[in-house]
């Protein structure tokens, strides 16, 4: 099966063969992963091990926390790519985006205000979890519609933090 995966601004063509081999942009990669919890995975890429949190936002859209960095990803299989192409759409879409907490933690700082215009990649807030501070960034250009948390708030995984249009 082939997939087009957009991580932040980078696009990767990923193919997983029937025998389980993984090719990224045509290059064979040695990748192994195992689920540890509902959204937590152990990933071994080449010789490096990672703990990765994967949060499903909506169809084909994910937040991925790896090494203290948050990535926004869109994953489309061959069927999705054909359907979008027929409609003349891209994978980014538009409309309201809800930023949720990828894990339980403490809101250290909120760096934006309601009504503020933000650029893709701008840091919206800082979430501390497991003694690490994680910058949650805007997945696209937009306007902050609602901020549902404040500095000092304790949040659970999947709690709505900020709504962006």
C-alpha positions in Angstrom: 0.0 0.0 0.0 1.3 3.5 -0.8 0.7 6.6 1.3 1.4 10.3 0.9 2.3 11.7 4.3 2.7 15.4 4.9 4.6 16.2 8.1 4.6 19.9 8.8 5.8 21.2 5.4 7.6 18.1 4.2 5.9 15.5 1.9 6.9 11.8 2.0 5.9 9.0 -0.3 5.7 5.8 1.9 5.1 2.3 0.6 4.6 -0.7 2.8 4.9 -3.9 0.9 3.0 -7.1 1.5 6.1 -8.6 3.3 6.2 -5.6 5.6 9.1 -3.7 4.1 8.9 0.1 4.4 10.1 2.4 1.7 10.3 6.2 2.3 10.7 8.2 -1.0 11.8 5.0 -2.7 14.5 4.1 -0.1 14.2 1.0 2.1 14.0 1.9 5.8 14.4 -0.5 8.7 11.4 0.5 11.0 9.8 -1.5 13.7 7.0 -0.3 16.1 4.9 -1.7 18.8 1.9 -0.1 20.7 2.6 0.5 24.4 -0.7 2.1 25.2 -3.8 3.7 23.5 -1.8 6.4 21.8 1.8 5.5 22.8 4.2 3.6 20.6 7.7 2.3 20.8 9.4 3.0 17.4 12.8 1.6 16.3 14.1 3.4 13.2 17.4 2.0 11.9 19.3 1.9 15.3 17.5 4.6 17.2 14.6 4.0 19.6 11.8 6.5 20.2 8.6 6.8 22.3 6.0 8.4 20.1 2.6 9.7 21.0 0.1 9.7 18.1 -3.2 11.7 18.5 -5.8 11.3 15.9 -7.5 14.7 15.3 -9.9 13.9 12.5 -9.9 11.8 9.4 -6.3 11.5 8.0 -5.0 14.2 10.4 -2.7 13.5 13.4 -0.5 15.2 16.0 2.7 13.3 16.6 4.9 14.0 19.7 8.4 12.6 19.3 11.6 13.6 21.1 9.8 16.6 22.7 8.7 18.0 19.4 5.1 18.1 18.1 4.5 17.4 14.4 1.3 17.8 12.5 0.8 15.0 9.9 -1.7 14.3 7.2 -1.7 10.7 5.9 -3.5 9.8 2.6 -3.7 6.4 1.1 -4.0 5.8 -2.6 -7.8 5.9 -2.6 -7.9 9.2 -0.6 -5.4 10.8 -3.1 -7.6 9.8 -6.1 -10.7 11.2 -4.4 -9.1 14.5 -3.5 -7.7 14.8 -7.0 -11.1 14.3 -8.6 -12.5 17.1 -6.4 -9.6 19.4 -7.2 -8.7 19.7 -3.5 -5.5 19.5 -1.6 -4.7 17.6 1.6 -4.7 20.7 3.8 -8.4 21.6 3.7 -9.7 24.6 5.5 -12.2 25.5 8.2 -11.9 25.2 12.0 -8.9 23.5 13.5 -9.1 22.3 17.1 -5.8 22.0 19.0 -6.0 19.3 21.7 -3.6 18.3 24.3 -1.5 15.3 23.0 -0.9 14.1 26.6 -1.8 15.0 30.2 0.2 17.9 31.5 0.4 21.5 32.8 -0.1 24.6 30.7 3.1 26.6 31.4 2.4 29.6 29.1 -0.2 30.7 26.5 1.5 32.8 23.9 -1.5 34.0 21.9 -4.8 35.9 22.4 -8.3 35.4 21.0 -8.6 37.3 17.7 -4.9 37.2 17.0 -3.7 36.2 13.5 -1.0 33.5 13.6 1.2 32.0 10.9 1.7 28.3 10.3 4.4 27.0 12.8 3.9 29.8 15.3 4.1 28.6 18.9 0.6 28.8 20.5 1.3 27.5 24.0 3.8 25.5 26.1 2.7 22.3 27.7 4.8 20.6 30.3 4.5 16.8 30.6 6.9 14.2 32.1 9.3 17.1 33.0 9.6 18.1 29.4 8.3 21.4 27.9 6.5 20.9 24.6 5.7 23.8 22.2 2.4 23.3 20.5 2.4 25.1 17.2 -0.2 26.3 14.7 -0.8 23.7 11.9 -1.6 26.5 9.5 -2.2 30.2 9.1 -5.3 31.4 10.8 -7.1 33.4 13.5 -7.3 32.3 17.2 -11.1 31.9 17.8 -11.1 30.4 21.4 -8.5 29.8 24.1 -9.9 27.2 26.5 -7.0 27.1 28.9 -4.7 29.4 30.9 -1.2 29.2 32.4 -1.2 27.0 35.4 -4.1 24.8 34.2 -3.7 21.0 34.4 -5.1 19.2 31.3 -5.9 15.7 30.4 -5.0 14.1 27.0 -7.4 15.2 24.2 -8.6 18.3 26.1 -9.4 21.1 23.7 -6.8 23.9 24.2 -7.2 26.3 21.3 -9.6 26.7 18.3 -8.2 28.3 15.1 -10.0 29.3 11.9 
